[in-house]
Amino acid sequence: MRALVTGGSGFIGSHVVDQLVDHGIVPRIFDMVQPTFRTDVEYYHGSILDLDAVTMAMNQVDAVFHLAAVADVNEVAADPHYAESINVRGTINVLEAMRKTKGVRRIVYGNTTWVYSDAEGDVVDEDTLIPPPSNFYTSTKLAAENYCIAYSRQFGIDATILRYGIPYGPRARPAAVIPAFVERALAGEPLTIQGDGSQFRQFVYVEDLARGNVMALKSIAKNRVYNLDGNERVTIRQIAESVRDIIGDVDVQFGEPRPGDFSGKVVSSERALKELGWAPQVSFQEGLRRYIDWYREVRSRKETEWAAVDAGLAADGVTAGVFARTAPK
Ligand SMILES: NC(=O)c1ccc[n+]([C@@H]2O[C@H](COP(=O)([O-])OP(=O)(O)OC[C@H]3O[C@@H](n4cnc5c(N)ncnc54)[C@H](O)[C@@H]3O)[C@@H](O)[C@H]2O)c1
């Protein structure tokens, strides 16, 4: 069996690729960025805006994990037109390419539990009514989810919608709260919490999340929606203190509360447990430790690489002064 992973060079997609390999499914990455985490799997370079390129990538594929997106909310806010083109029309291209290609009848779409932000109630599940979103990122993700469902009902493509909690772990993008805290702590800078830090989040360890994606290939998951979220509530204060406990000798400071800070809702992943047998296995403390180990390893590898570059340049008689003299005025 072969599965195409759009966005397979990214944070979550690369872990889905790992899990597919572990489960004996042959992955193919489709991404406009060359993979750096998995360089040993088949890779098709292209944009999901290019229908021909996506259609070509579907050749001999049995299932599609569609994760390519503009996933950073700040990038979405900076350029809503571009984000809409990738997140919405790009998804239509993926669906359309599937419709044109014999054999590919299964799509797993990666959405977010942020779609519940405006919903009523403190506990939400897949049956919770989702009101029109007040955030542009979630509106693009919901639009794409709806197109997957419409293609499934109208054109017979089996769609599984997964709503991911906040993922963390190795390969995470640096802008998220956990990477930002870890980077500051390792630089010896204090961790600043806005307010008293009692606001909580549910985080899901990225390898657990990726395993849930592969479990969504089960037949029972056809045309179903599942939340895949962590089962621990972690306050911002606990994150800072856990980072301090692992890294040591870091100040935790408290600043003014941010107005309108999201207080958090409990997202239930009961349906994924009942129907797919999925539950997160990695505790927050353990996942954080694994992330910090990975971060330290990457940092030390980079330092070694730069030291080798310095040594090579010095051997060629190049010094920092040369760059200083030739720098534009
Ligand atoms: N990270 C989160 O907090 C989070 C939470 C919930 C859901 N999601 C969703 O999960 C998916 C993966 O997110 P991520 O965190 O791994 O993001 P990421 O930015 O690490 O990965 C996205 C990948 O998509 C690729 N991509 C972007 N535009 C493309 C295009 N036009 N054609 C081909 N590839 C393109 C990027 O190169 C990148 O490799 C996204 O759909 C995102 O909306 C992310």
The ligand as a Gaussian input file, in Angstrom:
#p B3LYP/6-31G(d) Opt

LIG

0 1
 N        1.219000      22.916000      14.088000
 C        0.031000      23.102000      14.621000
 O       -0.097000      23.739000      15.673000
 C       -1.206000      22.490000      13.968000
 C       -2.321000      22.261000      14.768000
 C       -3.441000      21.711000      14.196000
 C       -3.474000      21.434000      12.836000
 N       -2.385000      21.702000      12.072000
 C       -2.467000      21.384000      10.635000
 O       -1.580000      20.314000      10.388000
 C       -1.014000      20.447000       9.078000
 C        0.500000      20.389000       9.175000
 O        0.950000      21.458000       9.993000
 P        2.475000      21.590000      10.448000
 O        2.466000      22.151000      11.803000
 O        3.196000      20.345000      10.177000
 O        2.958000      22.730000       9.457000
 P        4.328000      22.895000       8.675000
 O        4.384000      24.312000       8.213000
 O        5.461000      22.348000       9.459000
 O        4.107000      21.933000       7.407000
 C        3.308000      22.308000       6.315000
 C        3.986000      21.796000       5.065000
 O        3.193000      22.150000       3.947000
 C        4.060000      22.543000       2.898000
 N        3.365000      23.413000       1.964000
 C        2.918000      24.677000       2.197000
 N        2.368000      25.165000       1.076000
 C        2.473000      24.201000       0.124000
 C        2.103000      24.116000      -1.234000
 N        1.528000      25.150000      -1.874000
 N        2.355000      22.981000      -1.890000
 C        2.970000      21.931000      -1.293000
 N        3.358000      21.949000       0.003000
 C        3.117000      23.083000       0.687000
 C        5.185000      23.260000       3.603000
 O        6.352000      23.342000       2.781000
 C        5.377000      22.403000       4.829000
 O        6.340000      21.394000       4.622000
 C       -1.564000      21.741000       8.507000
 O       -2.660000      21.442000       7.679000
 C       -2.017000      22.506000       9.719000
 O       -3.057000      23.410000       9.415000
 C       -1.238000      22.197000      12.604000

